[in-house]
Amino acid sequence: MKIDATTRSSPSGTIVVAVIPNIFGPGINAEMTYYETPAGARVFNAGTLDFAGSVLTAPVTRMLENLWSRMTAP
């Protein structure tokens, strides 16, 4: 399994949307993030490779609907 988390080199303005705490031990968290680039690109990172397996659950479906609304807003 692979996870992602923010670091000092994460783009400025990166927002942590959700966290799976201590997934591989104390202090090792998977972080779902969102940021916008200076050029206007909107970037979402699920934070884990197996995210697709949970997209049909109610909380994740709702989160994705909210995310899509934000990413497609003018």
PyMOL commands that set and color helices and strands:
alter all, ss='L'
color gray80, all
select helices_A, chain A and resi 51-54+58-72
alter helices_A, ss='H'
color red, helices_A
select strands_A, chain A and resi 15-20+30-36+42-45
alter strands_A, ss='S'
color yellow, strands_A
deselect
rebuild
show_as cartoon
